[in-house]
Amino acid sequence: MGIVLVVVCTAVTLASIASLYVVTRRRRNAIAPGAPAVSVLKPLCGADDALEANLETFFRQRYPRYELVFGVVGDDPAAAVARRLIARHPDVHARVVVHDGRRGLNPKVANLRGILSAAGAHDLVIISDSNIAVGPDYVANMVAHMDEGVGVVTSLFAGVGEETLGAALENLHLCGPIAAGVAASQVLAGHAVVVGKSVMFRRSTFEALGGMESLASILAEDYVMGRMFKEAGYEVRLCPDVIANVVATTSVKRFVDRQMRWALLRSRLKPLLYPFEPLLSPLAVAVAAVLLGVDGPWPFYWAAGLTLVRDAACWIRLRGTAGLAAAAPLGLVKEALVLAAWAAAPFRRSIAWRGTRLCVSAGTRLYLR
């Protein structure tokens, strides 16, 4: 049985790597002038790593008609950064919306609802996190994939910018199993998993399905949004143009905390499948193989090799070889920390998000004690 687990894990891992290479080969030409106007919503909260540089990439879009709407709660210092960029780029239609943040228990959704209340009348909407940096054709490429029958377009992203050990672990994880898993959901399952770092949809369609209000008390708002469109018969499509998720100075503790939060989401969303997740981890499968009677240390050599192949192949595909030599040896450490978070998450009942303690129930519904 241990050998069977090794074979299955190897096959799934290689298929995921192949999916990433297949997805990133697909390209579309940028759309022509006369394209529909787009509202780009940027919920901000605090001074993230390289915030100003990240936001400025959105002022440099080669797209004929778009607006940038930044949302902040109260006197958030990120507002000053956004206003400075608006003054620097007077040719871009952009503004800052300040609100009280009391439109939902999910802080991001509450921020987005505040932004939407003041956004323009454009039907096409992009939501993009503050730690995302993009190329000049980002908006055009997203619109190019919004065909008839497509409900949501989401992006493939790479973790970049690591300066600390925690950031290196984070970016290795984002570029490896996360990116490969997102690509596999499109290629193998035919339906991309929606990741809230970059999402495009038609506002009119989304409001007909329940809109942002229906996500106000949901922690996994991006996943549930994707399910809303899918269940309504719309396609969820992955844009192959890779965007940058900038993680520079996070700590190891923050990396583990983030894995804990993600694991908590998955344990509440798919409780029957959650116990089987370690079967996708080479390190966990190696331990299981030894416990099932496989002799010798070779399962751990296999786990180290497969983890290195997966992380290196995906890293190179998404961002080249820069930084790989320093990050790749951390693969098994990263795997062990992720597995520890997986084991502990089902016993957690609450999370701390941006200074707020929130309890999480089935389906990631939020409540306050």
Buried (B, 14 or more C-beta within 10 A) or exposed (E): EBEEBBEEBBEBBBEBBBBBBBBBEEEBEBBEEEBBBBBBBBBBBEBBBBBBEBBBBBBEBEBBBBBBBBBBBEEBEBBBBBBEBBEEBEEBBBBBBBBEBEBBBBBBBBBBBBBBEEBBEBBBBBBBBBBBBBBEBBBBBBBBBBEEEBBBBBBBBBBBBBEBBBBBBBBBBBBBBBBBBBBBBBBBEEBBBBBBBBBBBBBEBBEEBEBBEBBBBBBBBBBBBBBBBBEEEBBBBBBBBBBBBBBBBBBBEBBBBBBBBBBBBBBBBEEEEBEEBBEBBBBBBBBBBBEEEBEEEEBBEBBBEBBBBBBBBBBEBBBEEEBBEEBBBBBBBBBEBBBBBBEBBBEBEBBEBEEEEBBBEEBBBBEEE
